[in-house]
Amino acid sequence: MEISWGKIKWTSRRGMRELDLMLLPFVEHDLPKMEESVIADYMDLMEATDLQLVRWFDGSEQADTQKRRKMVDLIRSCHATRRGREGV
């Protein structure tokens, strides 16, 4: 699979501060170290609406598929390791 990091970064820019603070560091620091299957699952997650993503990340709703639930958990876990270092 040909990975277009520019497309991934562009797709991850949602324009909502809450999402950008979670997604952009994940794409820059964590996702490049992961297997292609995880990258494909991430791109699937990016097909969700901003409202869905906010609800999934804040825990008020569960993602609509198991694959997306696992991806949300992974992003939240990576984000938790950066708390207080959001510029990282």
PyMOL Python script that loads the backbone (N, CA, C, O; Angstrom):
from pymol import cmd

cmd.read_pdbstr("""\
ATOM      1  N   MET A   1       0.855  -1.181   0.000  1.00  0.00           N
ATOM      2  CA  MET A   1       0.000   0.000   0.000  1.00  0.00           C
ATOM      3  C   MET A   1       0.896   1.237   0.000  1.00  0.00           C
ATOM      4  O   MET A   1       1.813   1.349   0.813  1.00  0.00           O
ATOM      5  N   GLU A   2       0.629   2.138  -0.893  1.00  0.00           N
ATOM      6  CA  GLU A   2       1.336   3.412  -0.965  1.00  0.00           C
ATOM      7  C   GLU A   2       0.729   4.357   0.067  1.00  0.00           C
ATOM      8  O   GLU A   2      -0.473   4.621   0.045  1.00  0.00           O
ATOM      9  N   ILE A   3       1.562   4.862   0.968  1.00  0.00           N
ATOM     10  CA  ILE A   3       1.072   5.729   2.036  1.00  0.00           C
ATOM     11  C   ILE A   3       1.345   7.179   1.662  1.00  0.00           C
ATOM     12  O   ILE A   3       2.487   7.567   1.417  1.00  0.00           O
ATOM     13  N   SER A   4       0.297   7.962   1.622  1.00  0.00           N
ATOM     14  CA  SER A   4       0.412   9.388   1.339  1.00  0.00           C
ATOM     15  C   SER A   4       0.272  10.158   2.649  1.00  0.00           C
ATOM     16  O   SER A   4      -0.836  10.457   3.093  1.00  0.00           O
ATOM     17  N   TRP A   5       1.424  10.475   3.266  1.00  0.00           N
ATOM     18  CA  TRP A   5       1.397  11.160   4.560  1.00  0.00           C
ATOM     19  C   TRP A   5       0.779  12.538   4.448  1.00  0.00           C
ATOM     20  O   TRP A   5       0.139  13.011   5.386  1.00  0.00           O
ATOM     21  N   GLY A   6       0.967  13.191   3.297  1.00  0.00           N
ATOM     22  CA  GLY A   6       0.340  14.495   3.102  1.00  0.00           C
ATOM     23  C   GLY A   6      -1.177  14.392   3.166  1.00  0.00           C
ATOM     24  O   GLY A   6      -1.840  15.222   3.789  1.00  0.00           O
ATOM     25  N   LYS A   7      -1.719  13.372   2.519  1.00  0.00           N
ATOM     26  CA  LYS A   7      -3.173  13.160   2.539  1.00  0.00           C
ATOM     27  C   LYS A   7      -3.648  12.810   3.945  1.00  0.00           C
ATOM     28  O   LYS A   7      -4.692  13.288   4.389  1.00  0.00           O
ATOM     29  N   ILE A   8      -2.888  11.983   4.638  1.00  0.00           N
ATOM     30  CA  ILE A   8      -3.269  11.593   5.992  1.00  0.00           C
ATOM     31  C   ILE A   8      -3.299  12.818   6.902  1.00  0.00           C
ATOM     32  O   ILE A   8      -4.241  12.999   7.673  1.00  0.00           O
ATOM     33  N   LYS A   9      -2.271  13.657   6.813  1.00  0.00           N
ATOM     34  CA  LYS A   9      -2.221  14.864   7.640  1.00  0.00           C
ATOM     35  C   LYS A   9      -3.353  15.819   7.284  1.00  0.00           C
ATOM     36  O   LYS A   9      -3.984  16.396   8.170  1.00  0.00           O
ATOM     37  N   TRP A  10      -3.612  15.986   5.993  1.00  0.00           N
ATOM     38  CA  TRP A  10      -4.687  16.890   5.558  1.00  0.00           C
ATOM     39  C   TRP A  10      -6.039  16.393   6.059  1.00  0.00           C
ATOM     40  O   TRP A  10      -6.852  17.184   6.538  1.00  0.00           O
ATOM     41  N   THR A  11      -6.280  15.101   5.954  1.00  0.00           N
ATOM     42  CA  THR A  11      -7.539  14.502   6.401  1.00  0.00           C
ATOM     43  C   THR A  11      -7.709  14.628   7.910  1.00  0.00           C
ATOM     44  O   THR A  11      -8.831  14.706   8.410  1.00  0.00           O
ATOM     45  N   SER A  12      -6.596  14.647   8.628  1.00  0.00           N
ATOM     46  CA  SER A  12      -6.627  14.710  10.084  1.00  0.00           C
ATOM     47  C   SER A  12      -6.889  16.118  10.611  1.00  0.00           C
ATOM     48  O   SER A  12      -7.277  16.276  11.768  1.00  0.00           O
ATOM     49  N   ARG A  13      -6.688  17.128   9.795  1.00  0.00           N
ATOM     50  CA  ARG A  13      -6.952  18.501  10.206  1.00  0.00           C
ATOM     51  C   ARG A  13      -8.454  18.727  10.140  1.00  0.00           C
ATOM     52  O   ARG A  13      -9.019  18.910   9.062  1.00  0.00           O
ATOM     53  N   ARG A  14      -9.091  18.712  11.295  1.00  0.00           N
ATOM     54  CA  ARG A  14     -10.553  18.788  11.324  1.00  0.00           C
ATOM     55  C   ARG A  14     -11.062  20.192  11.577  1.00  0.00           C
ATOM     56  O   ARG A  14     -12.239  20.465  11.338  1.00  0.00           O
ATOM     57  N   GLY A  15     -10.209  21.100  12.055  1.00  0.00           N
ATOM     58  CA  GLY A  15     -10.649  22.464  12.314  1.00  0.00           C
ATOM     59  C   GLY A  15     -11.342  22.645  13.654  1.00  0.00           C
ATOM     60  O   GLY A  15     -11.819  23.735  13.969  1.00  0.00           O
ATOM     61  N   MET A  16     -11.397  21.597  14.431  1.00  0.00           N
ATOM     62  CA  MET A  16     -11.928  21.671  15.792  1.00  0.00           C
ATOM     63  C   MET A  16     -10.758  21.446  16.731  1.00  0.00           C
ATOM     64  O   MET A  16     -10.077  20.423  16.656  1.00  0.00           O
ATOM     65  N   ARG A  17     -10.532  22.387  17.601  1.00  0.00           N
ATOM     66  CA  ARG A  17      -9.361  22.329  18.479  1.00  0.00           C
ATOM     67  C   ARG A  17      -9.252  20.990  19.205  1.00  0.00           C
ATOM     68  O   ARG A  17      -8.171  20.406  19.271  1.00  0.00           O
ATOM     69  N   GLU A  18     -10.362  20.507  19.748  1.00  0.00           N
ATOM     70  CA  GLU A  18     -10.339  19.259  20.511  1.00  0.00           C
ATOM     71  C   GLU A  18      -9.827  18.102  19.658  1.00  0.00           C
ATOM     72  O   GLU A  18      -9.037  17.281  20.124  1.00  0.00           O
ATOM     73  N   LEU A  19     -10.276  18.042  18.420  1.00  0.00           N
ATOM     74  CA  LEU A  19      -9.853  16.954  17.534  1.00  0.00           C
ATOM     75  C   LEU A  19      -8.428  17.155  17.056  1.00  0.00           C
ATOM     76  O   LEU A  19      -7.640  16.210  17.033  1.00  0.00           O
ATOM     77  N   ASP A  20      -8.091  18.380  16.672  1.00  0.00           N
ATOM     78  CA  ASP A  20      -6.742  18.641  16.177  1.00  0.00           C
ATOM     79  C   ASP A  20      -5.685  18.338  17.231  1.00  0.00           C
ATOM     80  O   ASP A  20      -4.620  17.814  16.902  1.00  0.00           O
ATOM     81  N   LEU A  21      -5.962  18.658  18.492  1.00  0.00           N
ATOM     82  CA  LEU A  21      -4.997  18.385  19.560  1.00  0.00           C
ATOM     83  C   LEU A  21      -4.787  16.891  19.786  1.00  0.00           C
ATOM     84  O   LEU A  21      -3.739  16.470  20.276  1.00  0.00           O
ATOM     85  N   MET A  22      -5.780  16.104  19.430  1.00  0.00           N
ATOM     86  CA  MET A  22      -5.672  14.663  19.610  1.00  0.00           C
ATOM     87  C   MET A  22      -5.110  13.993  18.349  1.00  0.00           C
ATOM     88  O   MET A  22      -4.241  13.125  18.439  1.00  0.00           O
ATOM     89  N   LEU A  23      -5.601  14.392  17.192  1.00  0.00           N
ATOM     90  CA  LEU A  23      -5.259  13.687  15.954  1.00  0.00           C
ATOM     91  C   LEU A  23      -3.897  14.062  15.375  1.00  0.00           C
ATOM     92  O   LEU A  23      -3.138  13.183  14.968  1.00  0.00           O
ATOM     93  N   LEU A  24      -3.580  15.353  15.333  1.00  0.00           N
ATOM     94  CA  LEU A  24      -2.351  15.769  14.653  1.00  0.00           C
ATOM     95  C   LEU A  24      -1.081  15.235  15.317  1.00  0.00           C
ATOM     96  O   LEU A  24      -0.194  14.760  14.607  1.00  0.00           O
ATOM     97  N   PRO A  25      -0.953  15.293  16.646  1.00  0.00           N
ATOM     98  CA  PRO A  25       0.238  14.681  17.251  1.00  0.00           C
ATOM     99  C   PRO A  25       0.293  13.167  17.022  1.00  0.00           C
ATOM    100  O   PRO A  25       1.374  12.602  16.856  1.00  0.00           O
ATOM    101  N   PHE A  26      -0.862  12.518  17.014  1.00  0.00           N
ATOM    102  CA  PHE A  26      -0.913  11.079  16.752  1.00  0.00           C
ATOM    103  C   PHE A  26      -0.364  10.784  15.359  1.00  0.00           C
ATOM    104  O   PHE A  26       0.426   9.858  15.178  1.00  0.00           O
ATOM    105  N   VAL A  27      -0.788  11.579  14.380  1.00  0.00           N
ATOM    106  CA  VAL A  27      -0.347  11.366  12.992  1.00  0.00           C
ATOM    107  C   VAL A  27       1.148  11.667  12.845  1.00  0.00           C
ATOM    108  O   VAL A  27       1.847  10.981  12.099  1.00  0.00           O
ATOM    109  N   GLU A  28       1.623  12.661  13.532  1.00  0.00           N
ATOM    110  CA  GLU A  28       3.024  13.044  13.391  1.00  0.00           C
ATOM    111  C   GLU A  28       3.981  12.138  14.163  1.00  0.00           C
ATOM    112  O   GLU A  28       5.081  11.861  13.684  1.00  0.00           O
ATOM    113  N   HIS A  29       3.587  11.673  15.342  1.00  0.00           N
ATOM    114  CA  HIS A  29       4.517  10.964  16.205  1.00  0.00           C
ATOM    115  C   HIS A  29       4.264   9.465  16.354  1.00  0.00           C
ATOM    116  O   HIS A  29       5.208   8.699  16.544  1.00  0.00           O
ATOM    117  N   ASP A  30       3.027   9.043  16.271  1.00  0.00           N
ATOM    118  CA  ASP A  30       2.701   7.640  16.572  1.00  0.00           C
ATOM    119  C   ASP A  30       2.394   6.811  15.327  1.00  0.00           C
ATOM    120  O   ASP A  30       2.938   5.720  15.151  1.00  0.00           O
ATOM    121  N   LEU A  31       1.544   7.319  14.487  1.00  0.00           N
ATOM    122  CA  LEU A  31       1.075   6.547  13.329  1.00  0.00           C
ATOM    123  C   LEU A  31       2.204   6.090  12.405  1.00  0.00           C
ATOM    124  O   LEU A  31       2.140   4.968  11.902  1.00  0.00           O
ATOM    125  N   PRO A  32       3.243   6.912  12.155  1.00  0.00           N
ATOM    126  CA  PRO A  32       4.308   6.446  11.258  1.00  0.00           C
ATOM    127  C   PRO A  32       5.042   5.198  11.744  1.00  0.00           C
ATOM    128  O   PRO A  32       5.675   4.508  10.944  1.00  0.00           O
ATOM    129  N   LYS A  33       4.967   4.900  13.025  1.00  0.00           N
ATOM    130  CA  LYS A  33       5.647   3.729  13.593  1.00  0.00           C
ATOM    131  C   LYS A  33       4.795   2.471  13.517  1.00  0.00           C
ATOM    132  O   LYS A  33       5.243   1.391  13.904  1.00  0.00           O
ATOM    133  N   MET A  34       3.573   2.605  13.024  1.00  0.00           N
ATOM    134  CA  MET A  34       2.625   1.493  13.075  1.00  0.00           C
ATOM    135  C   MET A  34       2.509   0.770  11.733  1.00  0.00           C
ATOM    136  O   MET A  34       2.926   1.272  10.688  1.00  0.00           O
ATOM    137  N   GLU A  35       1.934  -0.414  11.803  1.00  0.00           N
ATOM    138  CA  GLU A  35       1.758  -1.250  10.615  1.00  0.00           C
ATOM    139  C   GLU A  35       0.737  -0.641   9.655  1.00  0.00           C
ATOM    140  O   GLU A  35      -0.092   0.182  10.042  1.00  0.00           O
ATOM    141  N   GLU A  36       0.818  -1.061   8.413  1.00  0.00           N
ATOM    142  CA  GLU A  36      -0.083  -0.545   7.383  1.00  0.00           C
ATOM    143  C   GLU A  36      -1.545  -0.804   7.714  1.00  0.00           C
ATOM    144  O   GLU A  36      -2.408   0.004   7.371  1.00  0.00           O
ATOM    145  N   SER A  37      -1.834  -1.913   8.371  1.00  0.00           N
ATOM    146  CA  SER A  37      -3.228  -2.219   8.716  1.00  0.00           C
ATOM    147  C   SER A  37      -3.784  -1.183   9.693  1.00  0.00           C
ATOM    148  O   SER A  37      -4.959  -0.823   9.614  1.00  0.00           O
ATOM    149  N   VAL A  38      -2.947  -0.704  10.611  1.00  0.00           N
ATOM    150  CA  VAL A  38      -3.372   0.325  11.559  1.00  0.00           C
ATOM    151  C   VAL A  38      -3.597   1.640  10.821  1.00  0.00           C
ATOM    152  O   VAL A  38      -4.546   2.367  11.114  1.00  0.00           O
ATOM    153  N   ILE A  39      -2.730   1.941   9.874  1.00  0.00           N
ATOM    154  CA  ILE A  39      -2.885   3.162   9.071  1.00  0.00           C
ATOM    155  C   ILE A  39      -4.187   3.098   8.277  1.00  0.00           C
ATOM    156  O   ILE A  39      -4.900   4.096   8.172  1.00  0.00           O
ATOM    157  N   ALA A  40      -4.495   1.941   7.726  1.00  0.00           N
ATOM    158  CA  ALA A  40      -5.755   1.773   6.988  1.00  0.00           C
ATOM    159  C   ALA A  40      -6.950   1.951   7.923  1.00  0.00           C
ATOM    160  O   ALA A  40      -7.947   2.565   7.544  1.00  0.00           O
ATOM    161  N   ASP A  41      -6.855   1.419   9.134  1.00  0.00           N
ATOM    162  CA  ASP A  41      -7.942   1.591  10.109  1.00  0.00           C
ATOM    163  C   ASP A  41      -8.093   3.061  10.490  1.00  0.00           C
ATOM    164  O   ASP A  41      -9.209   3.540  10.690  1.00  0.00           O
ATOM    165  N   TYR A  42      -6.983   3.773  10.589  1.00  0.00           N
ATOM    166  CA  TYR A  42      -7.036   5.208  10.900  1.00  0.00           C
ATOM    167  C   TYR A  42      -7.757   5.961   9.787  1.00  0.00           C
ATOM    168  O   TYR A  42      -8.600   6.817  10.053  1.00  0.00           O
ATOM    169  N   MET A  43      -7.421   5.640   8.542  1.00  0.00           N
ATOM    170  CA  MET A  43      -8.071   6.325   7.423  1.00  0.00           C
ATOM    171  C   MET A  43      -9.570   6.015   7.391  1.00  0.00           C
ATOM    172  O   MET A  43     -10.371   6.871   7.015  1.00  0.00           O
ATOM    173  N   ASP A  44      -9.945   4.810   7.780  1.00  0.00           N
ATOM    174  CA  ASP A  44     -11.365   4.476   7.908  1.00  0.00           C
ATOM    175  C   ASP A  44     -12.014   5.354   8.969  1.00  0.00           C
ATOM    176  O   ASP A  44     -13.122   5.852   8.767  1.00  0.00           O
ATOM    177  N   LEU A  45     -11.336   5.548  10.095  1.00  0.00           N
ATOM    178  CA  LEU A  45     -11.865   6.392  11.165  1.00  0.00           C
ATOM    179  C   LEU A  45     -12.080   7.827  10.676  1.00  0.00           C
ATOM    180  O   LEU A  45     -13.039   8.484  11.080  1.00  0.00           O
ATOM    181  N   MET A  46     -11.197   8.306   9.814  1.00  0.00           N
ATOM    182  CA  MET A  46     -11.288   9.681   9.326  1.00  0.00           C
ATOM    183  C   MET A  46     -12.499   9.920   8.418  1.00  0.00           C
ATOM    184  O   MET A  46     -12.804  11.061   8.070  1.00  0.00           O
ATOM    185  N   GLU A  47     -13.178   8.854   8.043  1.00  0.00           N
ATOM    186  CA  GLU A  47     -14.397   8.998   7.248  1.00  0.00           C
ATOM    187  C   GLU A  47     -15.593   9.396   8.114  1.00  0.00           C
ATOM    188  O   GLU A  47     -16.641   9.775   7.589  1.00  0.00           O
ATOM    189  N   ALA A  48     -15.442   9.313   9.426  1.00  0.00           N
ATOM    190  CA  ALA A  48     -16.521   9.713  10.338  1.00  0.00           C
ATOM    191  C   ALA A  48     -16.630  11.235  10.351  1.00  0.00           C
ATOM    192  O   ALA A  48     -15.695  11.947   9.984  1.00  0.00           O
ATOM    193  N   THR A  49     -17.786  11.710  10.781  1.00  0.00           N
ATOM    194  CA  THR A  49     -17.991  13.158  10.878  1.00  0.00           C
ATOM    195  C   THR A  49     -17.274  13.711  12.110  1.00  0.00           C
ATOM    196  O   THR A  49     -16.926  12.967  13.026  1.00  0.00           O
ATOM    197  N   ASP A  50     -17.061  15.014  12.116  1.00  0.00           N
ATOM    198  CA  ASP A  50     -16.429  15.646  13.273  1.00  0.00           C
ATOM    199  C   ASP A  50     -17.245  15.399  14.543  1.00  0.00           C
ATOM    200  O   ASP A  50     -16.682  15.106  15.598  1.00  0.00           O
ATOM    201  N   LEU A  51     -18.557  15.517  14.441  1.00  0.00           N
ATOM    202  CA  LEU A  51     -19.418  15.315  15.607  1.00  0.00           C
ATOM    203  C   LEU A  51     -19.285  13.889  16.143  1.00  0.00           C
ATOM    204  O   LEU A  51     -19.205  13.684  17.354  1.00  0.00           O
ATOM    205  N   GLN A  52     -19.260  12.912  15.249  1.00  0.00           N
ATOM    206  CA  GLN A  52     -19.067  11.530  15.688  1.00  0.00           C
ATOM    207  C   GLN A  52     -17.726  11.386  16.405  1.00  0.00           C
ATOM    208  O   GLN A  52     -17.656  10.790  17.479  1.00  0.00           O
ATOM    209  N   LEU A  53     -16.667  11.929  15.814  1.00  0.00           N
ATOM    210  CA  LEU A  53     -15.341  11.809  16.412  1.00  0.00           C
ATOM    211  C   LEU A  53     -15.290  12.438  17.796  1.00  0.00           C
ATOM    212  O   LEU A  53     -14.748  11.842  18.727  1.00  0.00           O
ATOM    213  N   VAL A  54     -15.847  13.636  17.942  1.00  0.00           N
ATOM    214  CA  VAL A  54     -15.853  14.299  19.250  1.00  0.00           C
ATOM    215  C   VAL A  54     -16.565  13.419  20.271  1.00  0.00           C
ATOM    216  O   VAL A  54     -16.065  13.230  21.380  1.00  0.00           O
ATOM    217  N   ARG A  55     -17.705  12.892  19.915  1.00  0.00           N
ATOM    218  CA  ARG A  55     -18.465  12.047  20.850  1.00  0.00           C
ATOM    219  C   ARG A  55     -17.718  10.768  21.182  1.00  0.00           C
ATOM    220  O   ARG A  55     -17.750  10.314  22.325  1.00  0.00           O
ATOM    221  N   TRP A  56     -17.048  10.182  20.204  1.00  0.00           N
ATOM    222  CA  TRP A  56     -16.299   8.955  20.451  1.00  0.00           C
ATOM    223  C   TRP A  56     -15.097   9.227  21.349  1.00  0.00           C
ATOM    224  O   TRP A  56     -14.810   8.449  22.258  1.00  0.00           O
ATOM    225  N   PHE A  57     -14.395  10.331  21.094  1.00  0.00           N
ATOM    226  CA  PHE A  57     -13.213  10.631  21.892  1.00  0.00           C
ATOM    227  C   PHE A  57     -13.557  11.093  23.299  1.00  0.00           C
ATOM    228  O   PHE A  57     -12.803  10.821  24.234  1.00  0.00           O
ATOM    229  N   ASP A  58     -14.677  11.785  23.473  1.00  0.00           N
ATOM    230  CA  ASP A  58     -15.022  12.229  24.832  1.00  0.00           C
ATOM    231  C   ASP A  58     -15.761  11.143  25.615  1.00  0.00           C
ATOM    232  O   ASP A  58     -16.034  11.307  26.804  1.00  0.00           O
ATOM    233  N   GLY A  59     -16.084  10.036  24.947  1.00  0.00           N
ATOM    234  CA  GLY A  59     -16.693   8.903  25.623  1.00  0.00           C
ATOM    235  C   GLY A  59     -18.200   8.972  25.768  1.00  0.00           C
ATOM    236  O   GLY A  59     -18.801   8.102  26.398  1.00  0.00           O
ATOM    237  N   SER A  60     -18.828  10.005  25.187  1.00  0.00           N
ATOM    238  CA  SER A  60     -20.281  10.100  25.317  1.00  0.00           C
ATOM    239  C   SER A  60     -21.003   9.099  24.411  1.00  0.00           C
ATOM    240  O   SER A  60     -22.176   8.793  24.630  1.00  0.00           O
ATOM    241  N   GLU A  61     -20.298   8.590  23.394  1.00  0.00           N
ATOM    242  CA  GLU A  61     -20.833   7.538  22.526  1.00  0.00           C
ATOM    243  C   GLU A  61     -19.698   6.585  22.184  1.00  0.00           C
ATOM    244  O   GLU A  61     -18.522   6.941  22.262  1.00  0.00           O
ATOM    245  N   GLN A  62     -20.070   5.365  21.804  1.00  0.00           N
ATOM    246  CA  GLN A  62     -19.085   4.401  21.319  1.00  0.00           C
ATOM    247  C   GLN A  62     -19.045   4.460  19.802  1.00  0.00           C
ATOM    248  O   GLN A  62     -20.065   4.676  19.148  1.00  0.00           O
ATOM    249  N   ALA A  63     -17.857   4.266  19.256  1.00  0.00           N
ATOM    250  CA  ALA A  63     -17.716   4.216  17.797  1.00  0.00           C
ATOM    251  C   ALA A  63     -18.605   3.110  17.237  1.00  0.00           C
ATOM    252  O   ALA A  63     -18.946   2.156  17.935  1.00  0.00           O
ATOM    253  N   ASP A  64     -18.969   3.256  15.975  1.00  0.00           N
ATOM    254  CA  ASP A  64     -19.969   2.375  15.366  1.00  0.00           C
ATOM    255  C   ASP A  64     -19.460   1.002  14.943  1.00  0.00           C
ATOM    256  O   ASP A  64     -20.270   0.136  14.613  1.00  0.00           O
ATOM    257  N   THR A  65     -18.148   0.772  14.941  1.00  0.00           N
ATOM    258  CA  THR A  65     -17.614  -0.558  14.624  1.00  0.00           C
ATOM    259  C   THR A  65     -16.512  -0.899  15.623  1.00  0.00           C
ATOM    260  O   THR A  65     -15.931  -0.012  16.248  1.00  0.00           O
ATOM    261  N   GLN A  66     -16.236  -2.169  15.762  1.00  0.00           N
ATOM    262  CA  GLN A  66     -15.171  -2.624  16.659  1.00  0.00           C
ATOM    263  C   GLN A  66     -13.819  -2.058  16.223  1.00  0.00           C
ATOM    264  O   GLN A  66     -13.015  -1.643  17.058  1.00  0.00           O
ATOM    265  N   LYS A  67     -13.577  -2.045  14.917  1.00  0.00           N
ATOM    266  CA  LYS A  67     -12.320  -1.527  14.390  1.00  0.00           C
ATOM    267  C   LYS A  67     -12.135  -0.060  14.769  1.00  0.00           C
ATOM    268  O   LYS A  67     -11.042   0.353  15.157  1.00  0.00           O
ATOM    269  N   ARG A  68     -13.188   0.711  14.657  1.00  0.00           N
ATOM    270  CA  ARG A  68     -13.121   2.128  15.015  1.00  0.00           C
ATOM    271  C   ARG A  68     -12.990   2.322  16.522  1.00  0.00           C
ATOM    272  O   ARG A  68     -12.298   3.237  16.969  1.00  0.00           O
ATOM    273  N   ARG A  69     -13.642   1.475  17.306  1.00  0.00           N
ATOM    274  CA  ARG A  69     -13.502   1.556  18.767  1.00  0.00           C
ATOM    275  C   ARG A  69     -12.048   1.312  19.172  1.00  0.00           C
ATOM    276  O   ARG A  69     -11.517   2.011  20.035  1.00  0.00           O
ATOM    277  N   LYS A  70     -11.408   0.325  18.552  1.00  0.00           N
ATOM    278  CA  LYS A  70     -10.008   0.033  18.851  1.00  0.00           C
ATOM    279  C   LYS A  70      -9.114   1.205  18.457  1.00  0.00           C
ATOM    280  O   LYS A  70      -8.167   1.527  19.174  1.00  0.00           O
ATOM    281  N   MET A  71      -9.404   1.841  17.334  1.00  0.00           N
ATOM    282  CA  MET A  71      -8.598   2.974  16.887  1.00  0.00           C
ATOM    283  C   MET A  71      -8.776   4.164  17.826  1.00  0.00           C
ATOM    284  O   MET A  71      -7.799   4.830  18.166  1.00  0.00           O
ATOM    285  N   VAL A  72      -9.995   4.437  18.245  1.00  0.00           N
ATOM    286  CA  VAL A  72     -10.247   5.525  19.199  1.00  0.00           C
ATOM    287  C   VAL A  72      -9.478   5.251  20.490  1.00  0.00           C
ATOM    288  O   VAL A  72      -8.850   6.157  21.037  1.00  0.00           O
ATOM    289  N   ASP A  73      -9.522   4.020  20.977  1.00  0.00           N
ATOM    290  CA  ASP A  73      -8.788   3.665  22.204  1.00  0.00           C
ATOM    291  C   ASP A  73      -7.289   3.857  22.021  1.00  0.00           C
ATOM    292  O   ASP A  73      -6.613   4.349  22.924  1.00  0.00           O
ATOM    293  N   LEU A  74      -6.769   3.474  20.870  1.00  0.00           N
ATOM    294  CA  LEU A  74      -5.340   3.627  20.597  1.00  0.00           C
ATOM    295  C   LEU A  74      -4.940   5.102  20.587  1.00  0.00           C
ATOM    296  O   LEU A  74      -3.933   5.476  21.188  1.00  0.00           O
ATOM    297  N   ILE A  75      -5.718   5.933  19.913  1.00  0.00           N
ATOM    298  CA  ILE A  75      -5.407   7.362  19.841  1.00  0.00           C
ATOM    299  C   ILE A  75      -5.498   7.985  21.228  1.00  0.00           C
ATOM    300  O   ILE A  75      -4.634   8.773  21.613  1.00  0.00           O
ATOM    301  N   ARG A  76      -6.529   7.642  21.971  1.00  0.00           N
ATOM    302  CA  ARG A  76      -6.677   8.181  23.332  1.00  0.00           C
ATOM    303  C   ARG A  76      -5.502   7.760  24.215  1.00  0.00           C
ATOM    304  O   ARG A  76      -5.009   8.560  25.011  1.00  0.00           O
ATOM    305  N   SER A  77      -5.055   6.527  24.082  1.00  0.00           N
ATOM    306  CA  SER A  77      -3.932   6.026  24.855  1.00  0.00           C
ATOM    307  C   SER A  77      -2.649   6.782  24.505  1.00  0.00           C
ATOM    308  O   SER A  77      -1.905   7.195  25.395  1.00  0.00           O
ATOM    309  N   CYS A  78      -2.397   6.959  23.230  1.00  0.00           N
ATOM    310  CA  CYS A  78      -1.208   7.710  22.799  1.00  0.00           C
ATOM    311  C   CYS A  78      -1.291   9.148  23.282  1.00  0.00           C
ATOM    312  O   CYS A  78      -0.291   9.718  23.718  1.00  0.00           O
ATOM    313  N   HIS A  79      -2.476   9.734  23.207  1.00  0.00           N
ATOM    314  CA  HIS A  79      -2.674  11.117  23.648  1.00  0.00           C
ATOM    315  C   HIS A  79      -2.390  11.246  25.150  1.00  0.00           C
ATOM    316  O   HIS A  79      -1.807  12.237  25.589  1.00  0.00           O
ATOM    317  N   ALA A  80      -2.796  10.261  25.923  1.00  0.00           N
ATOM    318  CA  ALA A  80      -2.602  10.304  27.372  1.00  0.00           C
ATOM    319  C   ALA A  80      -1.119  10.336  27.739  1.00  0.00           C
ATOM    320  O   ALA A  80      -0.744  10.909  28.761  1.00  0.00           O
ATOM    321  N   THR A  81      -0.279   9.722  26.907  1.00  0.00           N
ATOM    322  CA  THR A  81       1.159   9.730  27.196  1.00  0.00           C
ATOM    323  C   THR A  81       1.773  11.103  26.932  1.00  0.00           C
ATOM    324  O   THR A  81       2.887  11.378  27.377  1.00  0.00           O
ATOM    325  N   ARG A  82       1.060  11.960  26.217  1.00  0.00           N
ATOM    326  CA  ARG A  82       1.565  13.292  25.872  1.00  0.00           C
ATOM    327  C   ARG A  82       0.970  14.396  26.724  1.00  0.00           C
ATOM    328  O   ARG A  82       1.357  15.554  26.568  1.00  0.00           O
ATOM    329  N   ARG A  83       0.055  14.087  27.609  1.00  0.00           N
ATOM    330  CA  ARG A  83      -0.604  15.129  28.415  1.00  0.00           C
ATOM    331  C   ARG A  83       0.433  16.036  29.040  1.00  0.00           C
ATOM    332  O   ARG A  83       1.398  15.572  29.648  1.00  0.00           O
ATOM    333  N   GLY A  84       0.225  17.336  28.887  1.00  0.00           N
ATOM    334  CA  GLY A  84       1.176  18.304  29.406  1.00  0.00           C
ATOM    335  C   GLY A  84       2.309  18.600  28.454  1.00  0.00           C
ATOM    336  O   GLY A  84       3.113  19.504  28.682  1.00  0.00           O
ATOM    337  N   ARG A  85       2.365  17.819  27.369  1.00  0.00           N
ATOM    338  CA  ARG A  85       3.399  18.028  26.347  1.00  0.00           C
ATOM    339  C   ARG A  85       2.723  18.084  24.977  1.00  0.00           C
ATOM    340  O   ARG A  85       3.213  17.487  24.019  1.00  0.00           O
ATOM    341  N   GLU A  86       1.604  18.799  24.884  1.00  0.00           N
ATOM    342  CA  GLU A  86       0.797  18.799  23.671  1.00  0.00           C
ATOM    343  C   GLU A  86       1.539  19.246  22.425  1.00  0.00           C
ATOM    344  O   GLU A  86       1.146  18.882  21.316  1.00  0.00           O
ATOM    345  N   GLY A  87       2.603  20.026  22.578  1.00  0.00           N
ATOM    346  CA  GLY A  87       3.368  20.431  21.415  1.00  0.00           C
ATOM    347  C   GLY A  87       4.277  19.347  20.891  1.00  0.00           C
ATOM    348  O   GLY A  87       4.952  19.525  19.877  1.00  0.00           O
ATOM    349  N   VAL A  88       4.298  18.209  21.591  1.00  0.00           N
ATOM    350  CA  VAL A  88       5.182  17.101  21.225  1.00  0.00           C
ATOM    351  C   VAL A  88       4.456  16.138  20.326  1.00  0.00           C
ATOM    352  O   VAL A  88       5.030  15.134  19.905  1.00  0.00           O
TER     353      VAL A  88
END
""", "prot")
cmd.dss("prot")
cmd.show_as("cartoon", "prot")
cmd.util.cbc("prot")
cmd.orient("prot")
